[in-house]
Amino acid sequence: TSIGLLIWSFGIPLILYIIPWAILKWTSYTLQSKEMWTVFGFLYDGFEPDFWYYESFMMLRKTYILIAANIMWLSPETRTVVLLTLVIYFRYMHLRDLPYDNRAYMGVDRLQ
């Protein structure tokens, strides 16, 4: 069951990154083309065009936090430090990238 959980937790975000990346790299489709928007638009709607992959990053972020919270061989204090480090790192990544589009005057970027 652990292997299945790992494949599910890391495989889906990886696939949701690799397939659009391959299509964008090796075909003439763009993010705004009808074919891409119909199939993958739900993944990158609301993000800046340069950060179309950020939904996969957010899925992986949730997985990392859940794994860090459930590491049983660490003491609760150490787990807290690991979680705090992860949260600070992900917050830094968000503030550095500002991945959301500018609807509502960058309101989503400030809320996250």
BELFENKA-V83110 format. One record per residue. N is the residue number from 0. RES is the residue in one small letter. NEAR is the number of other ideal C-beta (glycine too) atoms within 10 Angstrom. Layout:
BEGIN
<<N	RES	NEAR> <N	RES	NEAR>>
END
This chain:
BEGIN
<<0	t	5> <1	s	6> <2	i	7> <3	g	9> <4	l	11> <5	l	12> <6	i	11> <7	w	10> <8	s	17> <9	f	14> <10	g	11> <11	i	14> <12	p	19> <13	l	14> <14	i	11> <15	l	16> <16	y	19> <17	i	12> <18	i	13> <19	p	20> <20	w	13> <21	a	10> <22	i	17> <23	l	17> <24	k	8> <25	w	8> <26	t	11> <27	s	7> <28	y	17> <29	t	12> <30	l	16> <31	q	9> <32	s	13> <33	k	9> <34	e	11> <35	m	19> <36	w	15> <37	t	9> <38	v	13> <39	f	19> <40	g	13> <41	f	10> <42	l	19> <43	y	21> <44	d	12> <45	g	13> <46	f	19> <47	e	15> <48	p	10> <49	d	10> <50	f	15> <51	w	21> <52	y	19> <53	y	21> <54	e	20> <55	s	20> <56	f	16> <57	m	16> <58	m	18> <59	l	17> <60	r	18> <61	k	12> <62	t	17> <63	y	17> <64	i	15> <65	l	10> <66	i	14> <67	a	18> <68	a	12> <69	n	9> <70	i	12> <71	m	5> <72	w	6> <73	l	13> <74	s	9> <75	p	7> <76	e	8> <77	t	11> <78	r	16> <79	t	13> <80	v	13> <81	v	17> <82	l	15> <83	l	11> <84	t	11> <85	l	16> <86	v	13> <87	i	10> <88	y	12> <89	f	18> <90	r	11> <91	y	10> <92	m	13> <93	h	17> <94	l	11> <95	r	8> <96	d	15> <97	l	15> <98	p	22> <99	y	20> <100	d	16> <101	n	11> <102	r	9> <103	a	11> <104	y	8> <105	m	12> <106	g	11> <107	v	16> <108	d	17> <109	r	11> <110	l	8> <111	q	13>>
END
